[in-house]
Amino acid sequence: MKTQDYISLENQYGAHNYHPLDVVIASAQGVWMTDVEGRRYLDCLSAYSALNQGHCHPKILKAFIEQARKITITSRAFRNNQFPLLLEKLHQVTGYDMILPMNSGAEAVETALKAARKWGYTVKGIPKDKAEIICARNNFHGRTTTIVGFSTDEQYKAGFGPFPGGFKIVEFGSIESLKAAITADTAAFLVEPIQGEAGVVIPPDGYLHEAAALCRQNDVLFMADEIQSGLGRSGKLFAFEHENIRPDVVIIGKALGGGFYPISAVLSNKEVLGVFQPGDHGSTFGGNPLAAAVAIASLDVIIDEKLIERSAELGKYFIEKIRSLRSPYFVEVRGRGLWIAIVLNQKARPFCEALMKKGLLCKETHENIVRLAPPLIITKEEIDWACERLKEVF
């Protein structure tokens, strides 16, 4: 079968909820992908940061296969011998003393929202059904009806209401906006330390530090969504570390599964996650032994191969190389670590399609932004190769 044959099948039988580039990938290794007709491409999207360790990393593959031969799922009705090891590993790596596993990022966000509300009622003493959660404008936390209900992107919401209440929107990066929104009924402030889907938007220096302090002063949980920005993507283990803060709640996913298996988690302390009692919340697949074994290996690769340090070093190099192109189409080139946005003065889709034809895969966001996020294992030589293609197109 050829490329168009697969595309035709997908268009005929698949729901049209995505607008992918017309490339059909058949295999991948490291930072390189190969399509069904044998053409190679440099991956500069990393499945939206789910592949920080690269495609089919041998150490994660080994853990995946070995565990798949033993047992893959028990549900949480029974204990398994991998889940406790993952909890210990996450504690060692992050310092948080209680962890609740889920599968997708959106599930982890929903879990954090439930924990924040229950903490608000049982610990802070907010009156029943009055808890408020503050979110930032242009946020992206997932696709469930609750989450899209507090999105400010009208397309994400159109046709899916009515939505649950209890959410307030503030301007991302404005401490005054946050200050004005906090009341005695505020349970939490949920924020992406760097807004990914919005186009790798970095808040002003000091904003996260001031926001965390403001939350602490008002007995409000500071909850950081690090699903895309975490686990090395921004040049730190977590993006909030750029401002030397420690959120009350951290939400992780994507790269935790190393590109092999969906796993997410909420990290916090016993005061917050301790509000859950048996039967309050759960997930059949959450914490399954296959996911746990994969996540342990994924974390080991990030640490042992110094992918966080590579992201910081090579991210600066990549950003400087792109800025040096001085294209007439560029409005701004911004980024942190190996997470880069090229803001254009026109639609980005044609440029992504042109780059695809030259062997570089990336994707547009918000119409006029090209987002680049290669696996953290990329080399300087491969970045140079990518920049040659960027130069030809831009």
N, C-alpha and C positions, 0 to 999 in steps of 0.2 A: 504493500500500500504506500502511496505517496502522501506528501503533506496535505494536499487538498482533500484527499479521501478522508483523512482523520478529521479535518476541519468540518467537512460536510456532515459526517456522522455526529460530531459534537453539536453542530448547529441544529440538526434534525431532532435529536433526542434529549439534549441538555437544556436546562433552564438558562435563559440568557441574562444571568445576573452578573456576568463579567464581560469585559471587553479586552481580551488578551491580545498580545501581538501574535501575528500569524506564523508562529514557529512551533513545531511539534517536537519536543525533546524525547529522546529515546534512552539516553544514558548520560551519566555525569561522573566526574572524578575531580576532587579538589575544587578549583575555581572554574573548570572548563566543563561545558555541556556539549553534547552532540545530538543533532536532530536525526530524524528518520531517514534522511538522505545522505547522512555522513558529514554534514557541515558542522564545524566547531565554533563555539561561541564562548566568550568570557562572560561569566555571570556577574553582573554588577547590581544585583537586587537581593541575592541570598534569601529568596522566599520571604521577603520582608523581615530580614534579620533572624530567620529560623535556622540559617546555615552558617552561623559565625565560624564553625569549625570546618567548613567546606563540605562538599558532597562526598558521601560514602567514606567518611574518615575511617581508616582501618581499625583503629582502637575501639571506636564506638560500634563498628560493624561486628567486631569480635564479641563484644559484650552482648550485643543484640542476638547474635546467632546462638551463643552459649546459653543465654537465658531462655530463648525461644524453645530450645531443646528440652528444657526442664519443666517450666511451668510459666504460663503467660498471665493468667488472671485468677484471683481467688475471690474477688469482691472484698469489701471490708467486713463481710460477715465472718471471715476467718483471717487470721494473721498470716503474713508471709515473711520470708527471711531476707528480702531485699528492701522493703519499705523502711524498716528501722535504720538500715545503713544509709539510705538516702537522707533521712531526717538528720542523722548525725553529721553527714557530709555538708548539708546546707547550713547547719549550725556552725560548723567549723569554718566554712567559707565566709558566711555573712554575719555571724554573731547573734542572729535572732534565735530566741529560745523556744519558739513554738511555730510549727508549720502545718498548713492544711493543704493537701494536694488536690488538684483537679486535672482537667484534660486540656481544654482550650483556654486561651487568654480571656475570652469573654466570660467563661465560667468562673475564672479566678476573680475577675472584676465583680461579678455578681456576688461571689462569696464575701469579698471585702465590703461591699455595700451592706449585706445582711449583718456582717459582724459589727460594722460601724453603728448601724441602727440599734442592734441589740445592746451594744456597749452603751450607747446613748441613754437607753431606758434603764438598764440594770445597774450601771456604774455611775454615769453622770447625773441621772435623775431627771431626764427630760420627760415631760408629761406624755402619756400614751398617744401614739400616732401623730406626734408633733415634730419628730426628728427631721432636721434638714441636713442635706449634704450639698456642699458648694462644689461646683465644677467650673472649668475655664472655657471661655469662648474658643471655638475652633478645635475643641477636644475630639479625640477619637479613642474610645475605650472598648469598642466591639460592636456587635450587630444585633444583640437581643432587643426586645421591645423596650425593656426598662432603659437600657443604655442609649438606644437611639432617641428615646424620649427626652434626654437632656443634651442631645447633640444640637449644635447650632447650624448644621448643614441641612437645609430643607429637603434635599433629595433623600437623605438617610431616613427622614421622618415621613415623607409623603405617602399617604395611604396606609399607614401602619398604626394610627391612633385608635382609641384613646390611650394616653400614656399615664403611668403612675406619677403622682405628684411628689413633693418633698425635695425638689432640687432647685438650686439657685445658680445662676450663671454670672461669672465675673470676668473682667478683662484679663487675659493671660499677660503676666508681666507687670500688672499694676497692683502695688501693695495697697493703695488707697481704695481701690475697688473691692479688694478682699476685706479690708477693714470695715468698710461700710456694710458688707453683707453678713457679717458674723452677728448672731444673736445668742441669747441664752439657750435657744433650741438647736443650735448648730452642733451636729455630731462630728462632722468630718469635712475636710477639704481634700478632694480627689484631683490629682494633677499629674500630667506627664512632665517630668523635669525638662525634657525636650520634646516638642510636639512633632511626631513623625509624619502622620498622614497630612498634617497641615503644611508640610514642606520643610522638615528639619528646622523648626523655629526654636531658636535659643532665647530664653528670657534674659532680660538685662542682668548684669552682674549684681549680685547681692539680693536679687528677688527671692530666690528659694530660701536663703538664710533668713531674710526678714519674715517670709511667710511662715516658716517653721516656728520662729520665735513668737509670732502673733498667735499661731494656733496653740502653742504651749501656754501662753498667757491667758487664753480664753478657754482652756480645757477642751480643745477641739483636736481630733485626731488628724495628723498630717499623713495622707496616704499617697504614695508615689507609685504610679503605673510605669513600671520599667520593663514591660513586655517586649517592646521594640528597642528601647534605649539601653537595656541592661545587658549583663554578662559580656562586657567588653566592647560593645558597639561604639560607645562614645569615647573610648580611650581610658575609661575607668571601669571597675567592675560594675558600678552603677553610676548613672549620670548625675545623681544627687551628690555624689562625692566631690564633684567639681566645686561645690560650695561648702564642703566639710560639715554636712548636716546628717542627722540620723532620723528618718521618718519613723512614725509609730507603726506604719503598715507599708510593706513593699509587695508589689504584685509582679510576678515573673512568669515567663512562658517561652514560647518560640524556641530560642537557642538552647533552652534547658533540655529539649529532646534531641539536640544534635542533628536535626533533619531526618531522624529515623522514626520518631514516635511522638504523638502529641502528649505533652505533660506541662502542667502549669502549677503554680503554688502561690499561696498567700503566706508571707513571713511577718511575724509580729511577736508580741510578748504574751505572757500568760493572762494578763489582765484583759487583753482584747480578745484573743482567740479562745480564752477560757470561758467565754460566755456561751459557747456551744455545748449543749448536752446531747447524749445519744438520742438520735431521732430528729434533732433540730435541722440538720443539713447533711448532705452526703452525695456520693457519686459511685456508681457501680464500678467504673473503670479507674476512678481516682486512686492513686497509690498502688496500682497493680504492679506485680514483680517485674514484668517486662519493662514498663515505663521507668521504674525505679533503677533498674540495672543500667538502662540506657542513660538516664540522667546523671548517675554517678560517673559513668565514663565520659559524658559530655563535659561535666565540670572539671574532671581530671585533665582533659585535653586543653581546656581554656587556661588552666593554671600551669600545667607542666610545659606546654609549648609557648608560654608567655604571650598569649594572644592579646591580652589587654595592653601590654607594652607595645606590641606590634601595631595595634590599632592607633595608639597615640602617636607613635613615630611616623608610620606610613600615612596616617590621615593628614598630618601637617604637610607632608610631601605631596600627596595627591591634590590637596586643596590649592597649594601654591602653584603646582603645575597647571591646573585648570585656570586659575586666575591669570596666569601668564599668557593665556591664549588671546585675551583681550578681544573677544568676539563682538561684533556689532549687535548680536542678538542677546548678549548678557545684560541683565539688570543687576544681578547680584550673585555671587558664589559664596555660600556659607556652609558651615559644617562643624562637626566636632568628632574627632576620631575618624573612623572610616564610615562616616555617615554624612553625605554631602548633598546639597540641593543647588541646582543651577536654575535660577529664576530668569525667565526669558521675557522678552517684550512681545511675544506672540505665542500661539499654541505649541505645546511641547510634543504632542503626539507625532507629527511628521518627523521630528528630529529623532525620536525613539525608533521609528520605523527605518529611518536612514541608517542609524547606528546598528540596528539589527542586520541590515544587509552587509555591513562591514565587519560583522562578527562580534559585536558588543551588545549585550542585553541589559537594558534598564527599563524603567517605566515612568510614565508621567503621573503627576498628582496635581489636583486642583488646576487642571488645564494648562497652565503656563510654567510648571515646574518639573524639571527632570531630577529624579532622585537616584543617587548612586550609593550603593551599600554592598560592596563586594565581600566575600568571605574574608575573615581576618587573617587567613593563611596566605593571602595574596603577597606576591613578591614585588620589589621595586621595579624589576624588569617587566613584570606584567602590568604594573601601573603605567610605565612608560609606553607599553604597547597600546593600552587603553587610551592614553592621551593622544597618541598619533591618530587614532580613529576619531576622537573628539575634535581634534584639530581639522581633520578632513571635512567633518560634517558642519562644524560651527564656524 
